[in-house]
Amino acid sequence: MSVKDAINSLCQVLAGIGVGVLDAETIRQAKFNASGTVELRLWRALHDLVLLHIINATGGPSLGQQQQQTQQQLDAMWRNIEDEELFDAIPASGALFVCEHLRAWGCPAQLVGGLGHGHGSPGSRRVLLVLGWLVSHCRLYENAITRLYPAAEQLPLLPPYPEDTSLCPSTSSSYCTATQHARSHLKAVAESLSGPASWPLVEAASHHSLMLLGKARTHMASLQSLLDARHRLHHQLWVAQGSRPLTPFELHLLSHPPLLQRHASALHDATADARRRAQLAASAGLLFLWLGSVLDEQGAEDGDGRGAAAGSRAGGSSPTAAGLMQVGGCYGGCVLDEQPLDIFETQETGIMGRGGST
């Protein structure tokens, strides 16, 4: 995976919640502190993400229709601003709105302090760093990964499969019928014994219970004998053919092609989603390593490059670095601040500021 892939992944994660204004080239130019359209687009993305976080619209199990509506509403809002020619520069009210909420959420003062008016243009690099911090604070990657896990109704269609056919519709129906019959019988016995004490009724119920217990023990013994025989036959078949025989459940699927197709389709989708979860976790780790190199460049420009670099590498004393790189939490099981760097050593483009110009 390259840094470009990680940046594209960030754009997709943002677009997935309705913030679709950024592309990989805009983010790449922001590393070099490009001004003009680059800075305005980043400001718009930052502003929109703050809005969505306020109304708790950055997560949830499914964002399909909501994401489309959110993006349409945000686009309409910005079109109105542009039509009124209010967006030829960063709106002071918008900047104040963003900065106040960032401070309230704990964004490091060294990052958010340079965004407000009175400091001149903050530069697209600083806005990018603040956006990276907010992406982590909103847990966008964690939410995106969570949405890729199978829904509850899909779990019965996925491995591990049962050894028998207990999940087949006909068998499940039989179980439900037997359970309902047992409950009805217990209710009838309880009602017959709830009246005035009648020893003959109690005695009859006791004899009936003992009879049912004997039948149950007989059936259990027969069932155990059949299970032992099946186990022996299963072992003999395994030895004879040299591989694991198909289970009764697998044989049942083979004899019912539509049911087999449902399981195969669910397994295919779950496998694809598992790959996407792994890619998102790897993208998150690589993205924030790349942001570490951006942080170094911003620190050098601000005159504290050594402190920022040390903080971003080893969690040192730089408040800016420590605040931005609070993203040491887990992204789908990938602990970013403990991620071994040799995973990314083979990349050819500017990882941690080494080589390339990405």
N, C-alpha and C positions, 0 to 999 in steps of 0.2 A: 504493500500500500504506500502511495506517495502522499506528500503534503497536499498536493492538488486534490487528491481523492478525499482527504480529510476536510478540506475547505468546502468542497462540493457537498459533503455530508452535512456540514453545518448549515449550508444554504437550504438543503432539503428538510432538515429538522425545523428550521425557522418557517419555511414555507408550509410545513405540515400543520402549523398552528395558525396560519394566516398572515405571517410576515414574509411576503414574497418579493420584497423590493431588492434584495441583494443577489449578486452572483459572484462566482469565484474571482473574476477579474477585479471587481470592485474591492474585495477583501485583500487581494494581492497588492493592489495599488495603495491600499491604506497602510500596509506595512512600511511603505516608503513615504508616508505622510503626504499623499496626494491631496490636493485641495479641490474646491469647486464641487462638481457633481458627486465625486466620491464621498466627500465629507457630508454633504446633504443627505445622500442615501443612507449612510450609516446613522446619521441623526434620526432619520425617519424610522429606521429599523429599531433603534434604541427606544425612541418615543413609543412606537407601537408595542414593543415588548413590555414596557412599563405599564401601558394601558391594560394589556391582556393579563399581566400578573396581578394587577389591582382587582380585576373582576374574576380572578381565579379561572382563567380560560387557557392556561398553558399546559394542562394535563388532562386526565380523564381516560377512560377505557377506549373511547372511540371519538374521533374528531372529524369524521368524513364530511358530513353535511355542514356541521358547525364551522369547520375550517373554511369552506367555500363562502359561507355567509359572512364570516369575520373578515376575510380578505376583500370581499366586495364592499363591505361597509367602510373599511379603512381606506380603500382606493377612492371611494366616493368622497370621504372627508378630505383627503389630500388634493383631489381635483378641485374641490371648492376653494381650498386655500390658494392653489395655483391660479384659479380663475380670478380671484380677488387680488392677485399679484402681491400676496403676503409672504411668499416663500422664496423671495430672491436672496434672503439671508436667513440665518437661524432665528426663529421667533424668540424674543426674550421671554415671553410667558411660557412657551414650550420648554425652553431651557431651564427655567426656574422650576417648572413642574417636575421635569425629569430629575434634576439635582436634588430636590427636596425628598423625593421618594427614595432615591438611591442612598442618601444619607440615613434615612429612617431604616432602610434594610441592612445597613452595615457596610456599604461600599467604602473602601479605604479613602481617607481624605485626600491622599496624594493623587488618587485617580479622579475623583469627582470634583476636587477643588478647582481644577483648571477648566471645567466645562462651562461654568456660569459666565454671564456677561460681566464685563469689567476686566477680563483677562485676555481679551482679544480672541481670535479664533483658536480653539483648543487643538486643532489639527486632527486629521482623520485617524492617525495612529492612536492617539489617546482615546478617541471615541471607540475605536475597535477594541482596545483593552477593556474599557468599561463594559462594552457589549459582551465580551468574553466572560467577564465576572458575572454579569447578569444571567447569561446562559447557564452558568454553573449554579447560581443562586436559585433560579427557577427550576432546576433539575430537568432541563429539557431532554437531555440524553436518556436519563433514567426513565422518564415518562414515555419516550419514544420506544425504548426497549420493552417496557412493560406492556405496551399496546400490541407487541408482536407475539406475546405468549398466547397459546391456544385458549379459546373460550371454554367455559365449563361444559357446554353441550358437545364439544368436540373431543373431550378427553376419553370417553368410552371407545372412540374410534381409533385411538392411538395405542402403541405399545406402552407397557407390557400387556399382552393379551392373556386372557384366562386359559387354563389348561382344558377346561370342559366347555360346554355350551350353555353355561348358566346365564349368560347375558343375551341369549337368543330371545326374540319376542315370545315365542310359544312357551318356552320354559319359564320366563319371567311371569307370563300370564298364569301358568299353573301354580307357581309359588304364591302369587297374589290370591288366587282362588282358595288355596289350602289355608293361607293365613286368615282370610276372611271367615272361612268355615270354622276354624278353631276359635276365633273371637266370638262368633255367634254362639257356639256351644258353651263357652265360658259364661257369656252373658245370660244364656238360658238357665244354666246351673245356678248362677248367683241369684237370679230372680226367684227360682224355686225355693231357695234356702233363705230368702229375705223375709218370708212370712213367719207365722208362728212356728215354733220349733216342732219339727216332725221327724222323729227318729227313723221311720221307714224311708223317708226321702233321703236323709243323710246317708243311711246305709246303702241305698240303691246307687246314690252318686259315688260313694266310695268304691263299691264293687265295679261300677262302670269305669272309674279312673284307673283302678288296678288292671282291668282288662285292656284299656288303651295303653297303659305302660308296658304290659307284656307284649302287645303287638309292636309297639315302638322298638322294644329291645330286639324282637325277632327281625324286624326290618333293618335295624342297625347292624346286626350280626351278618345278615345277608349282604348288605351294602359293603361292609368291610371285606367280606370274602370276595365280592366282585372287584373291589379296588385292588386287593392283593393279586388276583388273577390278572387284572389289567397291567399292573406294575410288572409282573413276570413276563407277560407277552411283550410289553413295551421294551423291556431290556433285551429279550431275545431278538426282536426285530432290529433294534439298534445294532446289536452285535452282528447280525446277519448282513445288513446292508451297509454298515460302516459309517453311518451318519444318523443324525437325529430324525426320528420319524415325525411326521406331521401330527400335531395334537388334534383332538376331536374338534376343537374350535376352528382350527385352520382347515380341517376337512369340511366343516360346515360352511366356511366361507367359499371354498372351492366349488361346493355344490350349489351355491347361490350367487351367480355372477353380479347381479345388481348390488348386493351387500358387499361383495368383494371390491367392486368399483368404488363404493363410498369410502371404504377403509383405505384403499390405495390413494384416492384423491386427498383424503384428510392427511395421510402420511406425507404425501408430496408437498402439500401446503405447509405442514408443520416443519418439514426439513428446510424448505426455502426460508421460512421465518427464523429458524434457528441460525441459519447462515447470516441473515440480515442482522440479527441481534449481535452475533460475533463481530460483524463488520462495523456496526455502530460503536461497540465497546472499543475496538481497535482505533476507530476514527477519533473517538473522544480523547483517548490517550495521546495520539499523535498530534491532534489539534492543539491541546494545551501545552505539549512540549514545544510546538511551533510558536505559540503565544509567548512562551518563555523567552524565545529569541527576540520577539517583538518588544517584550518588556525590557530586555537588555538595551536595545537600541533607543527606546524612550528614556531609559535611565541615563544613558550616555548623553543624550541631548539635554536632559535636565541638569546634568552635572553631577549625578550620583551613580554613574554607571557601575562602579565596582560594588556598591552596596546592593543595587538592584540585581546584578548578576549573581552575587553570592546568595541573596535571598531566594532567587528563583531556582538556583541549583540545589541548595541544601536547606531550605527553610530558614535562612539566616535572619538578620535583624532588620532587613529593609521592610518597612510597613507596607509599601506599595506591592512588593513582590509577595509578601505573606498574604496580603488581602486577595490579590488576583489568584494566586495559586492555592487558595483554600479548596480548590477542586481536587484535593487529594482523596476525595471519597471514592466509592466504588462505582464504576460504570459497567453494569452487567457483569460483575465479578472481576473487573479489571481495576486494581488499586493503582491510581495514577501516580501517587508519590512513591510507590514501591515498584513501579513498572521497570523491569530491567531494560536498560538502554540499548543492549545489544540487539534487541528485536528490531530497532530502527536504524542500526548502524549501516545496513546495506543500502539505505536510500541514498540517492544521488543529489537530492536537493536540500538545501539549507536547514537541516535538522539542528536545532539548538544553535543556530547561527553559523554552522560549519558548511562552507562551500555553497555554490549555487546562489541564485538571487530570488528564490521563491518567497 
